[in-house]
Amino acid sequence: MPIARGYAATDASKPLTPFTFERRNPNPDDVVIEIKFAGICHSDIHTVRNEWKNAVYPIVPGHEIAGIVSAVGSSVTKFKVGDRVGVGCFVDSCIGCAERDLDREQYMPGLSGTYNDFEADGKTRTQGGYSDSIVVKEGYVMSIPDNLPLDASAPLLCAGITLYSPLRHWNAGPGKKVAIVGMGGLGHMGVKLGSAMGADITVLSQSLSKKEDGLKLGAREYYATNDPETFTKLAGTFDLIICTVSAEIDWNAYLGLLKVDGSFVVVGAPENPIPVHAFSIIPGRKSISGSMIGSIKETQEMLDFCGKHNIVSEIEKINIDQVNEAYERVLKSDVRYRFVIDIASLAA
């Protein structure tokens, strides 16, 4: 079996440390990828610290993967050695399931996460992108447009698609007023993507500390949610609100910002149940919905859209031995706007 090197969590209370492990032998339909860059997602931190109570150690995190094809199986037709590719949040799904839907496969049973999960055989653990190589089925690998830098493209594989999917599903575009709650790793992608779609984008952030960035990246308006006047001024304004934060918020106050028939879409993952009064949604026929990443088909569509509009994530690049420090900075919102690991630093 091929040997890979990376960084892994071995316990919820311990820092990530260097780790050597075996990748599975490539099958005829597999693509072998030399990983160049891996984004750090907040879900990596949730997982390795077992905050979702599903961790099985050791865990090599990372599902925002950008790299170069180093080998292909005999039946692979879409990729060749040297291609620029990405891998996102899952590496397999239920091929034979009658409910399988290529436009919504992220919601179907049988999904195999890129890390902390099992391969299709149900025995081999998946390990993620904080490593120098990965073996992935052809159908779960995506092409990264040539005009996009690989390092800043890595976060598109999770942060990008997490915002693109609800923006597309709820038809963000010209004439639509859309609010993005939170100006972080997810939120800043919502600003870029939504404005490129032609929507009128407003950022709702706790303070105005990132207002200059938000306006530069495409927002038309930027308001502080720590100012009660914001909720008075913007009442009944938005067709769509996408909430990227996992912190406690006044859900009923935010619902008051929707127009009749407006939708409030949750992509952040609050720890506690959502407290919503019935009369925050009944009078305006408002809805609360959730959205999770996107299908492989939609993720490739997103990458192509980003290529057409020259959209990538705003990143801070780090060496892999800085990953534990980066985790602490993510928790303090001390990054503008996504950490990306330079995997070449493994060799240093």
Sequence and secondary structure as in RCSB ss.txt:
>XXXX:A:sequence
MPIARGYAATDASKPLTPFTFERRNPNPDDVVIEIKFAGICHSDIHTVRNEWKNAVYPIVPGHEIAGIVSAVGSS
VTKFKVGDRVGVGCFVDSCIGCAERDLDREQYMPGLSGTYNDFEADGKTRTQGGYSDSIVVKEGYVMSIPDNLPL
DASAPLLCAGITLYSPLRHWNAGPGKKVAIVGMGGLGHMGVKLGSAMGADITVLSQSLSKKEDGLKLGAREYYAT
NDPETFTKLAGTFDLIICTVSAEIDWNAYLGLLKVDGSFVVVGAPENPIPVHAFSIIPGRKSISGSMIGSIKETQ
EMLDFCGKHNIVSEIEKINIDQVNEAYERVLKSDVRYRFVIDIASLAA
>XXXX:A:secstr
  EEEEEEB STTS  EEEEEE     TTEEEEEEEEEE  HHHHHHHTTTTS   SSB     EEEEEEEE TT
  S  TT EEEE SEEE  TT TT  TTSGGGSTT EESSSEE TTSSSEE  SSBSEEEEEGGG EE  TTS H
HHHGGGGTHHHHHHHHHHHTT  TT EEEEE  STTHHHHHHHHHHTT EEEEEESSSTTHHHHHHHT SEEEET
TSHHHHHHTTT EEEEEE   S   HHHHHTTEEEEEEEEE S  SS     GGGTTTTT EEEE     HHHHH
HHHHHHHHHT    EEEEEGGGHHHHHHHHHTT SSSEEEEEGGGGG 
